[in-house]
């Protein structure tokens, strides 16, 4: 047993050549079914298993497998990936055990008939579909269409356990030795596609090392893009400049789009103490959650500072002529200054 959590499994497998590591324990999964799946993992890998104890008292018998005469599907697995023609990715014919080394799920049936051809024949699209299909199976989705190729695996629900399962699946179907940091180094399906494409084309594992030092330039900092939100209706740098040059008074009344009880906050008759004015951002509640891949329910629960940070960061990059999506996985520094407030406490209390 490696541990009840398979986080060490990939590391142990990479300690030698052609190692297969499995166990009979998983997090919240240590019963008979888990044990049988582990034995099946060993069986499909070529290990001779004595199944007699497993079927004791069940009166097992051999039965013919159901087939359909016109499917023309080959159900025998090749001994090695080298026997397969073309690209070195195994064709999956109702053999989900060969795709998953640790967990066997019904969703893996969607992998039937997958094969990869050279890039000139459209293999890139097939390989991306393969990645998305495996990701969907790990996450329990109905199909690959539920996996966004441009969003990070983490944003789509991958935790450390799911990451290990995904690496195992891809290693099994490609025959490649994949690093344990695969989904961290290539955080989106598209980034992972580029890496796997190179490896399958015979490019060796890219060397990793410390980033090259950059000499200090004797010149001032250049601001090439800016996004901002300020009271007084300011939603861009031009409006901010106008606010400064014209000396605009940005103080105004309470906004009516916050869901606040304005009568409780301010009494124009001065019968209760209160202030009826302040500085507020206009349209702060108008956040395009779908644009950032965030569900409406999650957007409501988000700290307003986080919503503003997403908006102004995106605008600053666009104003600088930079495609924000092109920075995924790049060595780009991000420095954020935030002031703590009690939004999270009030949200929990509500």
Sine and cosine of phi, psi and omega as CSV:
sin_phi,cos_phi,sin_psi,cos_psi,sin_omega,cos_omega
0.00,0.00,0.83,-0.56,0.05,-1.00
-0.96,0.29,-0.79,0.61,0.08,-1.00
0.02,-1.00,0.28,-0.96,0.07,-1.00
-0.89,0.46,-0.37,0.93,0.07,-1.00
-0.94,-0.34,0.77,-0.63,-0.13,-0.99
-0.99,0.17,0.41,0.91,-0.07,-1.00
-0.89,0.45,-0.43,0.90,-0.02,-1.00
-1.00,-0.01,-0.10,1.00,-0.12,-0.99
-0.86,0.52,-0.79,0.62,-0.03,-1.00
-0.89,0.46,-0.62,0.79,-0.02,-1.00
-0.90,0.43,-0.64,0.76,0.02,-1.00
-0.92,0.39,-0.66,0.75,0.00,-1.00
-0.88,0.48,-0.58,0.82,-0.04,-1.00
-0.99,0.15,-0.02,1.00,0.03,-1.00
-0.96,0.26,-0.25,0.97,0.00,-1.00
-0.44,-0.90,-0.01,-1.00,-0.01,-1.00
-1.00,0.00,0.69,-0.72,0.13,-0.99
0.84,0.54,0.68,0.73,0.08,-1.00
-1.00,-0.09,0.58,-0.81,0.11,-0.99
-0.83,-0.56,0.85,-0.52,-0.05,-1.00
-0.88,-0.48,0.79,-0.62,0.07,-1.00
-0.55,-0.83,0.03,-1.00,0.00,-1.00
-0.36,-0.93,0.15,-0.99,-0.04,-1.00
-0.97,-0.25,0.21,0.98,0.02,-1.00
-0.81,-0.58,0.62,-0.79,0.17,-0.99
-0.65,-0.76,0.26,-0.97,0.04,-1.00
-0.88,0.48,0.86,-0.50,-0.02,-1.00
0.86,0.50,0.44,0.90,-0.04,-1.00
-0.46,-0.89,1.00,0.04,-0.03,-1.00
-0.72,-0.69,0.37,0.93,-0.06,-1.00
-1.00,-0.01,-0.29,-0.96,-0.07,-1.00
-0.90,0.43,-0.64,0.77,-0.01,-1.00
-0.89,0.46,-0.63,0.78,0.04,-1.00
-0.90,0.44,-0.65,0.76,0.01,-1.00
-0.90,0.43,-0.68,0.73,0.01,-1.00
-0.91,0.42,-0.63,0.78,0.04,-1.00
-0.90,0.43,-0.60,0.80,0.02,-1.00
-0.92,0.39,-0.65,0.76,0.05,-1.00
-0.91,0.42,-0.62,0.78,0.04,-1.00
-0.90,0.43,-0.58,0.81,0.06,-1.00
-0.86,0.51,-0.70,0.72,0.04,-1.00
-0.92,0.39,-0.64,0.77,-0.05,-1.00
-0.88,0.48,-0.75,0.66,-0.05,-1.00
-0.94,0.33,-0.27,0.96,0.05,-1.00
-1.00,0.03,0.02,1.00,0.07,-1.00
0.98,-0.18,0.07,1.00,0.01,-1.00
-0.99,0.14,0.73,-0.68,0.02,-1.00
-0.97,0.24,0.85,-0.52,-0.05,-1.00
-0.91,-0.41,0.72,-0.69,0.13,-0.99
-1.00,0.07,0.98,-0.21,-0.08,-1.00
-0.99,0.11,-0.04,1.00,-0.07,-1.00
-0.83,0.56,-0.76,0.64,0.02,-1.00
-0.89,0.46,-0.53,0.85,-0.05,-1.00
-0.92,0.39,-0.54,0.84,-0.06,-1.00
-0.96,-0.27,0.24,0.97,0.00,-1.00
-0.87,0.50,0.80,-0.61,0.02,-1.00
1.00,0.09,-0.08,1.00,-0.04,-1.00
-0.99,-0.17,-0.08,1.00,0.00,-1.00
0.77,0.63,0.86,0.51,-0.02,-1.00
-0.94,0.34,0.43,-0.90,0.06,-1.00
-0.49,-0.87,0.43,-0.90,0.03,-1.00
-0.98,0.21,0.68,-0.73,0.02,-1.00
-0.76,-0.65,0.54,-0.84,0.04,-1.00
-0.94,0.35,0.63,-0.78,0.02,-1.00
-0.96,0.27,0.63,-0.78,0.03,-1.00
-0.94,0.35,0.71,-0.71,0.02,-1.00
-0.67,-0.74,0.26,-0.97,0.07,-1.00
-0.82,-0.57,0.83,-0.55,-0.21,-0.98
-0.89,0.46,-0.35,0.94,-0.07,-1.00
-0.97,-0.24,0.12,0.99,0.02,-1.00
-0.96,0.27,-0.53,0.85,0.00,-1.00
0.80,0.60,0.73,0.69,0.02,-1.00
-0.96,-0.27,0.66,-0.75,0.04,-1.00
-1.00,-0.03,0.84,-0.54,-0.09,-1.00
-0.98,-0.22,0.02,1.00,0.05,-1.00
-1.00,0.04,0.71,-0.70,0.04,-1.00
-1.00,0.06,0.64,-0.77,0.06,-1.00
-0.93,0.36,0.46,-0.89,-0.01,-1.00
-0.93,0.38,-0.63,0.77,0.02,-1.00
-0.67,-0.75,0.37,-0.93,0.03,-1.00
-0.92,0.38,-0.36,0.93,-0.01,-1.00
-0.90,0.44,-0.39,0.92,-0.02,-1.00
-0.97,0.23,-0.22,0.97,-0.07,-1.00
-0.99,0.17,0.64,-0.77,0.04,-1.00
-0.96,0.27,0.47,-0.88,0.10,-1.00
0.95,0.32,-0.67,-0.75,-0.08,-1.00
-0.91,0.42,0.60,-0.80,-0.09,-1.00
-0.99,0.11,0.88,0.47,0.12,-0.99
-0.76,-0.65,0.77,-0.64,-0.10,-0.99
-0.93,0.38,0.63,-0.77,0.12,-0.99
-0.99,0.17,0.75,-0.66,-0.07,-1.00
-0.99,-0.17,0.90,-0.44,0.01,-1.00
-0.87,-0.49,0.99,0.16,0.01,-1.00
0.85,0.53,0.46,0.89,-0.04,-1.00
-0.88,-0.47,0.94,0.34,-0.08,-1.00
-0.92,0.40,-0.38,0.92,0.04,-1.00
-0.88,0.47,-0.54,0.84,-0.03,-1.00
-0.95,0.30,-0.33,0.94,-0.02,-1.00
-1.00,0.00,-0.56,0.83,-0.08,-1.00
-0.92,-0.39,0.84,-0.54,-0.02,-1.00
-1.00,0.02,-0.39,0.92,-0.12,-0.99
-0.91,-0.41,-0.66,0.75,-0.04,-1.00
-0.77,-0.64,0.68,-0.73,-0.01,-1.00
-0.92,-0.38,0.88,-0.48,-0.06,-1.00
-0.83,-0.56,0.48,-0.88,-0.03,-1.00
-0.89,0.45,-0.47,0.88,-0.03,-1.00
-0.91,0.41,-0.27,0.96,0.01,-1.00
-0.94,0.33,-0.21,0.98,0.04,-1.00
-0.89,0.46,-0.35,0.94,0.02,-1.00
-0.93,0.36,-0.13,0.99,-0.04,-1.00
-1.00,0.02,0.03,1.00,-0.05,-1.00
-0.85,0.52,0.74,-0.68,0.13,-0.99
0.99,0.16,0.17,0.98,-0.04,-1.00
-0.98,0.18,0.76,-0.65,0.10,-0.99
-0.54,-0.84,0.40,-0.91,-0.07,-1.00
-0.88,-0.48,0.76,-0.66,0.05,-1.00
-0.97,-0.25,0.18,-0.98,0.06,-1.00
-0.83,0.56,0.37,-0.93,-0.12,-0.99
-0.84,0.55,-0.58,0.81,-0.04,-1.00
-0.90,0.44,-0.38,0.92,-0.02,-1.00
-0.99,-0.15,0.34,0.94,0.04,-1.00
1.00,0.03,0.34,0.94,-0.03,-1.00
-0.91,0.41,-0.42,0.91,-0.02,-1.00
-0.89,0.46,-0.70,0.71,0.03,-1.00
-0.90,0.43,-0.66,0.75,0.03,-1.00
-0.90,0.44,-0.65,0.76,-0.01,-1.00
-0.92,0.39,-0.64,0.77,0.06,-1.00
-0.90,0.44,-0.67,0.75,0.06,-1.00
-0.88,0.47,-0.61,0.79,0.02,-1.00
-0.90,0.44,-0.69,0.72,0.02,-1.00
-0.88,0.47,-0.73,0.69,-0.03,-1.00
-0.92,0.40,-0.57,0.82,0.01,-1.00
-0.92,0.39,-0.69,0.72,0.04,-1.00
-0.91,0.43,-0.66,0.75,0.03,-1.00
-0.88,0.47,-0.65,0.76,0.03,-1.00
-0.90,0.44,-0.63,0.77,0.02,-1.00
-0.91,0.41,-0.64,0.77,0.01,-1.00
-0.91,0.42,-0.65,0.76,-0.03,-1.00
-0.99,0.13,-0.15,0.99,0.00,-1.00
0.99,0.14,0.34,0.94,0.03,-1.00
-0.99,0.16,0.29,-0.96,-0.05,-1.00
-0.96,0.29,-0.47,0.88,-0.05,-1.00
-0.20,-0.98,0.10,-0.99,-0.06,-1.00
-0.91,0.42,-0.36,0.93,-0.01,-1.00
-0.90,0.43,-0.29,0.96,0.01,-1.00
-0.99,0.14,-0.12,0.99,-0.02,-1.00
-0.96,-0.27,0.86,-0.51,0.01,-1.00
-0.99,0.16,0.83,-0.56,-0.07,-1.00
-0.94,0.35,-0.34,0.94,-0.07,-1.00
-0.97,-0.24,-0.12,0.99,0.04,-1.00
-1.00,-0.06,0.48,-0.88,-0.04,-1.00
-0.94,0.35,0.46,-0.89,0.04,-1.00
-0.87,0.49,-0.61,0.79,-0.01,-1.00
-0.89,0.45,-0.67,0.74,0.01,-1.00
-0.91,0.42,-0.42,0.91,-0.05,-1.00
-1.00,-0.08,0.13,0.99,0.15,-0.99
0.91,-0.41,0.09,1.00,-0.02,-1.00
-0.98,0.22,0.78,-0.63,0.18,-0.98
-0.94,-0.35,-0.17,-0.99,-0.07,-1.00
-0.90,0.45,-0.62,0.79,0.00,-1.00
-0.92,0.40,-0.71,0.70,0.02,-1.00
-0.90,0.44,-0.57,0.82,0.03,-1.00
-0.89,0.46,-0.68,0.73,0.02,-1.00
-0.91,0.42,-0.69,0.73,0.01,-1.00
-0.88,0.47,-0.65,0.76,-0.01,-1.00
-0.91,0.42,-0.69,0.72,0.02,-1.00
-0.88,0.47,-0.66,0.75,0.02,-1.00
-0.88,0.47,-0.70,0.72,-0.02,-1.00
-0.88,0.47,-0.75,0.66,-0.05,-1.00
-0.92,0.38,-0.59,0.81,0.05,-1.00
-0.90,0.43,-0.63,0.78,-0.02,-1.00
-0.93,0.37,-0.65,0.76,-0.11,-0.99
-0.99,0.10,-0.38,0.92,0.00,-1.00
-0.98,-0.18,-0.39,0.92,-0.08,-1.00
0.98,0.22,0.20,0.98,-0.01,-1.00
-1.00,-0.06,0.50,-0.87,0.18,-0.98
-1.00,0.07,0.92,-0.38,-0.11,-0.99
-0.96,-0.29,0.60,-0.80,-0.01,-1.00
-0.95,0.32,0.44,-0.90,0.01,-1.00
-0.92,0.38,-0.35,0.94,-0.01,-1.00
-1.00,-0.07,0.35,0.94,-0.13,-0.99
-0.81,0.59,-0.79,0.61,-0.09,-1.00
-0.98,0.21,-0.22,0.98,0.11,-0.99
-1.00,0.09,-0.62,0.79,0.03,-1.00
-0.96,0.28,-0.52,0.85,-0.02,-1.00
-0.77,-0.63,0.99,0.15,-0.26,-0.96
-0.97,0.25,-0.17,0.99,0.01,-1.00
-0.83,-0.56,0.38,-0.93,0.06,-1.00
-0.83,0.56,-0.59,0.81,-0.01,-1.00
-0.93,0.37,-0.69,0.73,0.04,-1.00
-0.90,0.44,-0.67,0.75,0.01,-1.00
-0.91,0.42,-0.57,0.82,0.05,-1.00
-0.85,0.53,-0.74,0.67,-0.02,-1.00
-0.87,0.49,-0.64,0.77,0.00,-1.00
-0.92,0.39,-0.75,0.66,-0.01,-1.00
-0.90,0.44,-0.58,0.81,0.02,-1.00
-0.87,0.49,-0.69,0.73,0.01,-1.00
-0.91,0.40,-0.69,0.72,-0.01,-1.00
-0.89,0.45,-0.65,0.76,0.00,-1.00
-0.95,0.32,-0.38,0.92,0.07,-1.00
-1.00,0.09,0.05,1.00,0.06,-1.00
0.99,-0.13,0.05,1.00,0.03,-1.00
-0.97,0.25,0.76,-0.65,-0.04,-1.00
-0.94,0.34,0.23,-0.97,0.02,-1.00
-0.85,0.53,0.79,-0.61,-0.01,-1.00
-0.90,0.44,0.66,-0.75,0.00,-1.00
-0.94,0.34,0.63,-0.78,0.03,-1.00
-0.91,-0.42,0.51,-0.86,0.00,-1.00
-0.09,-1.00,0.03,-1.00,-0.01,-1.00
-0.90,0.43,0.53,-0.85,0.01,-1.00
-0.90,0.43,0.58,-0.81,0.00,-1.00
-0.92,0.40,0.66,-0.75,0.00,-1.00
-0.94,0.35,0.64,-0.77,0.02,-1.00
-0.96,-0.29,0.79,-0.61,-0.01,-1.00
-0.92,0.40,0.58,-0.81,-0.01,-1.00
-0.96,0.30,0.79,-0.62,0.00,-1.00
-1.00,-0.04,0.72,-0.70,-0.03,-1.00
-1.00,0.06,0.94,0.35,0.02,-1.00
-0.46,-0.89,0.41,-0.91,-0.01,-1.00
-0.93,0.36,0.30,-0.95,0.04,-1.00
-0.93,0.38,0.71,-0.70,0.00,-1.00
-0.96,-0.26,0.84,-0.54,0.08,-1.00
-1.00,-0.05,0.93,-0.37,-0.08,-1.00
-0.96,-0.27,-0.12,0.99,0.02,-1.00
-0.34,-0.94,0.51,-0.86,-0.05,-1.00
-0.48,-0.88,0.63,-0.78,0.14,-0.99
-0.74,-0.67,0.57,-0.82,-0.08,-1.00
-0.40,-0.92,0.34,-0.94,0.13,-0.99
-0.66,-0.75,0.82,-0.58,0.02,-1.00
-0.67,-0.74,0.41,-0.91,0.11,-0.99
-0.85,0.53,0.36,-0.93,-0.05,-1.00
1.00,0.00,0.30,0.95,0.03,-1.00
0.98,0.19,0.31,0.95,-0.02,-1.00
-0.99,0.14,0.85,-0.53,-0.01,-1.00
-0.79,-0.61,0.08,1.00,0.00,-1.00
-0.40,-0.92,0.22,-0.98,-0.02,-1.00
-0.86,0.51,-0.56,0.83,0.02,-1.00
-0.89,0.47,-0.66,0.75,0.03,-1.00
-0.93,0.38,-0.57,0.82,0.04,-1.00
-0.91,0.41,-0.67,0.74,0.02,-1.00
-0.90,0.43,-0.65,0.76,0.04,-1.00
-0.88,0.47,-0.63,0.77,0.02,-1.00
-0.86,0.51,-0.65,0.76,-0.03,-1.00
-0.97,0.25,-0.73,0.69,-0.08,-1.00
-0.92,0.39,-0.68,0.73,-0.07,-1.00
-1.00,0.03,-0.11,0.99,0.00,-1.00
0.89,0.45,0.67,0.74,-0.06,-1.00
-0.91,0.40,0.71,-0.71,0.08,-1.00
-0.99,0.14,0.95,-0.32,-0.08,-1.00
-1.00,0.04,0.04,1.00,0.00,-1.00
-0.98,0.21,0.71,-0.71,0.00,-1.00
-0.46,-0.89,-0.09,-1.00,-0.02,-1.00
-0.98,0.22,0.11,-0.99,0.02,-1.00
-0.90,0.43,0.69,-0.73,0.05,-1.00
-0.94,0.34,0.53,-0.85,-0.04,-1.00
-0.99,-0.10,0.05,1.00,-0.07,-1.00
-0.95,-0.33,0.38,0.92,-0.03,-1.00
-0.98,-0.21,-0.16,0.99,-0.08,-1.00
0.98,0.19,0.31,0.95,-0.02,-1.00
-1.00,0.09,0.46,-0.89,0.12,-0.99
-1.00,0.07,1.00,-0.03,-0.10,-0.99
-0.91,0.41,-0.50,0.87,0.01,-1.00
-0.93,0.38,-0.50,0.87,0.04,-1.00
-0.98,0.19,-0.43,0.90,-0.01,-1.00
-0.99,0.15,-0.52,0.85,-0.12,-0.99
-0.50,-0.86,0.69,-0.72,0.04,-1.00
-0.86,-0.51,0.93,-0.36,-0.05,-1.00
-0.89,0.45,-0.37,0.93,0.01,-1.00
-0.99,0.12,0.05,1.00,0.03,-1.00
0.86,0.50,0.39,0.92,0.06,-1.00
-0.98,0.20,-0.35,0.94,0.08,-1.00
-0.78,-0.63,0.50,-0.87,0.01,-1.00
-0.95,0.32,0.48,-0.88,0.02,-1.00
0.33,-0.95,0.31,-0.95,0.01,-1.00
-0.88,-0.47,0.73,-0.68,-0.07,-1.00
-0.98,-0.22,0.34,0.94,-0.04,-1.00
-0.52,-0.85,0.25,-0.97,0.01,-1.00
0.09,-1.00,-0.18,-0.98,0.05,-1.00
-0.93,-0.38,0.86,-0.52,-0.09,-1.00
-0.72,-0.70,0.49,-0.87,0.07,-1.00
-0.99,0.13,0.78,-0.62,0.02,-1.00
-0.97,0.22,0.64,-0.77,0.05,-1.00
0.92,0.39,0.45,0.90,-0.05,-1.00
-0.91,0.41,-0.41,0.91,0.00,-1.00
-1.00,0.06,-0.06,1.00,-0.04,-1.00
-1.00,-0.05,0.97,0.23,-0.05,-1.00
-0.95,-0.30,0.80,-0.60,0.00,-1.00
-1.00,0.10,0.99,0.10,-0.07,-1.00
-0.90,0.44,-0.63,0.77,-0.03,-1.00
-0.88,0.47,-0.55,0.83,0.00,-1.00
-0.88,0.47,-0.58,0.82,-0.01,-1.00
-0.99,-0.11,0.18,0.98,0.04,-1.00
0.94,0.34,0.54,0.84,-0.04,-1.00
-0.90,-0.43,0.69,-0.72,0.01,-1.00
-0.95,0.31,0.47,-0.88,0.01,-1.00
-0.85,0.53,-0.61,0.79,-0.01,-1.00
-0.91,0.41,-0.65,0.76,0.03,-1.00
-0.93,0.37,-0.60,0.80,-0.01,-1.00
-0.89,0.45,-0.62,0.79,0.01,-1.00
-0.90,0.44,-0.58,0.81,-0.05,-1.00
-0.99,0.10,-0.18,0.98,-0.04,-1.00
-0.95,0.31,0.54,-0.84,0.13,-0.99
-0.88,0.48,0.74,-0.67,0.01,-1.00
-0.82,0.57,-0.53,0.85,0.03,-1.00
-0.89,0.46,-0.58,0.82,0.00,-1.00
-0.93,0.38,-0.65,0.76,0.04,-1.00
-0.89,0.45,-0.70,0.71,0.01,-1.00
-0.91,0.42,-0.61,0.79,0.01,-1.00
-0.88,0.47,-0.67,0.74,0.02,-1.00
-0.89,0.46,-0.70,0.71,-0.06,-1.00
-0.91,0.41,-0.78,0.62,-0.10,-1.00
-0.95,0.31,-0.50,0.87,0.05,-1.00
-0.91,0.41,-0.70,0.71,0.01,-1.00
-0.89,0.46,-0.70,0.72,-0.01,-1.00
-0.91,0.42,-0.62,0.79,0.00,-1.00
-0.89,0.46,-0.66,0.75,0.02,-1.00
-0.92,0.39,-0.68,0.73,0.00,-1.00
-0.90,0.45,-0.63,0.77,0.01,-1.00
-0.92,0.38,-0.41,0.91,0.05,-1.00
-1.00,0.08,0.00,1.00,0.00,-1.00
0.98,0.21,0.42,0.91,-0.02,-1.00
-0.94,-0.35,0.73,-0.68,0.08,-1.00
-0.98,0.22,0.93,-0.37,-0.05,-1.00
-0.84,0.55,-0.60,0.80,-0.01,-1.00
-0.93,0.38,-0.37,0.93,0.01,-1.00
-0.97,0.25,-0.13,0.99,-0.01,-1.00
-1.00,-0.01,-0.07,1.00,-0.01,-1.00
-0.85,0.52,0.79,-0.62,0.05,-1.00
0.97,0.23,0.08,1.00,-0.02,-1.00
-1.00,-0.02,0.26,-0.97,0.04,-1.00
-1.00,0.10,0.97,0.26,-0.02,-1.00
-0.91,-0.40,0.82,-0.57,0.00,-1.00
-0.99,0.15,0.68,-0.73,0.03,-1.00
-0.80,-0.61,0.85,-0.53,-0.02,-1.00
-0.86,-0.50,0.85,-0.53,-0.11,-0.99
-0.83,-0.56,0.77,-0.64,0.13,-0.99
-0.93,-0.38,0.89,-0.46,-0.03,-1.00
-0.82,-0.58,0.51,-0.86,0.07,-1.00
-0.97,-0.26,0.77,-0.64,0.00,-1.00
-0.94,0.35,0.65,-0.76,0.17,-0.99
-0.59,-0.81,0.01,-1.00,-0.20,-0.98
-1.00,-0.09,0.46,0.89,-0.02,-1.00
-0.88,0.48,-0.71,0.71,-0.04,-1.00
-0.89,0.45,-0.62,0.78,0.01,-1.00
-0.91,0.41,-0.67,0.74,0.02,-1.00
-0.92,0.39,-0.58,0.81,0.04,-1.00
-0.90,0.44,-0.70,0.72,0.02,-1.00
-0.90,0.44,-0.60,0.80,-0.02,-1.00
-0.94,0.34,-0.45,0.89,-0.02,-1.00
-0.99,0.16,0.00,0.00,0.00,0.00
